[in-house]
Amino acid sequence: MIPKSGNRFSEKGHAQPQKLAARALLAVVFWPSLFFFWFLGPFVFFLLSTTSSEVCARLETRSQFLAAANGAIPMLIAQNLIYAIPIVSLVLWGRLAPDPARARHIVTCIKLFACAAVIGALWEYGSSLVCDGYGQPFFSPAWQMTSYLPIISLIINIPLYVLTFSLGRAFSTREDVAEDEASPRAPDVPESSCP
């Protein structure tokens, strides 16, 4: 009869390679999405989700400007869903390797990301609504203030990027390597030669 303790240890040893494989798979998703979507994606999505300068001059009525801005909403939704991939990877990493300190940092990342997503969406929607200044007479002057939102977005995104990068590096580093880096290395003591 196999004792329960031995069975538990065998299950734990079998689950460990699966957990490492899952963490490695998350790293494969996390790092490309972080660099390509977060650093290069905003320029592409801003061009796709706002009304082009050539179209702005041809819009003449309030309903046309509003329709052009509303047409950018599906792209804004898709943009935020794609931007959320690194955050989702951090949440899944946190489930695989629970740590209270990292969990608090992940919650902070989620809050910063939500604020950045709302500010970015308002900025791009307002840019489409005002449309190079042609739509200013049709809407509230408050929409013109959205041109200053990138400054606030930058203030939020800098700590978000730094915190997300540091968490990704911590999660994708193997635990044994991290322990070796954290533990101070004892100085080499020369062996004493016998007379």
Summary of the structure (lengths in Angstrom):
residues: 195
radius of gyration: 25.1
end to end distance: 58.0
largest distance: 100.6
contacts: 515
relative contact order: 0.13
helix: 80%
strand: 0%
